Amino acid sequence: APLPRGPVLSAAPVPLSAGWLPALHFVRRGSKAVTRHWKAMHFQRQKLMAVTEYLAPRPAIPPRCLPPKRETVEEDNGYARLLRRQVEEVFRDNRMIAVCQCNSMPNDDMVMMKKYFRKHNIEIKFVLNEIVRHVLSQSKYKNLLPLFVTRNILLVSREMKVKEVLRVLKGIPQVNLLGACIDNTILSRQGVENFAKLPPLEAAQGQTVGALALLPSQMSSLLQGGPTHLTALLDQHIHRLQAGETGSLAEPSPAHSPGAH
């Protein structure tokens, strides 16, 4: 059993005999004394360390006198150039390029997704991020670079099939829309959703033409209202004058009346 802390006193005096412990015990409890302290190095040892310190030898020719090293430029292979050319053609020939994040999905679902997009003349392009980033860094689509960080696919079409893309992606949770480039305009996901809510181009053009034609017609009616009202007042005044002259001529004069004789 552990001994109690501090001195232990017996309750009753016990006679000292062989095999018995003394009645009073002083037990020390606590941490040990710290014997290791920091001590400054002796000055002779410091001198020895300074003398024996390693000094690297100086080069025979100073580095500034050496010719500059030529940087070796790695030549791209033909396959990388072919992939870059294909990416450039995709951004040049299509009006809609949607950037999506593609997570792992079964092959059957991938085949069905391709089938759904093919109905709307939308193609799926699997691209490498290092190829796309190299092409975009040298083009006007530099703001699309932050989107190509994971496994990405491109949904491209020669027409603006934004509503169709959103409708198909709504049933495919493994593919997330990140952004798009529509008619050389970069849009976020929210921008793509707002663009899908817009009316067709022909309807928007008709609404714009109607709004533009309404203002000139209102201005023309306001400018013509004053002269038209003035002309009507003058015509009415002329009619009144003509009616007054006719009435004075029709009345008989009092000198020629039969009751005068």
Secondary structure as UniProt FT lines:
FT   STRAND          8..9
FT   TURN            18..19
FT   STRAND          24..25
FT   HELIX           43..51
FT   HELIX           63..65
FT   HELIX           78..93
FT   STRAND          96..102
FT   HELIX           107..119
FT   TURN            120..121
FT   STRAND          123..126
FT   HELIX           129..136
FT   TURN            137..138
FT   HELIX           142..147
FT   STRAND          152..157
FT   HELIX           162..169
FT   TURN            170..171
FT   TURN            173..174
FT   STRAND          175..182
FT   TURN            183..184
FT   STRAND          185..188
FT   HELIX           189..196
FT   HELIX           201..250
FT   TURN            255..256
FT   HELIX           258..260
//
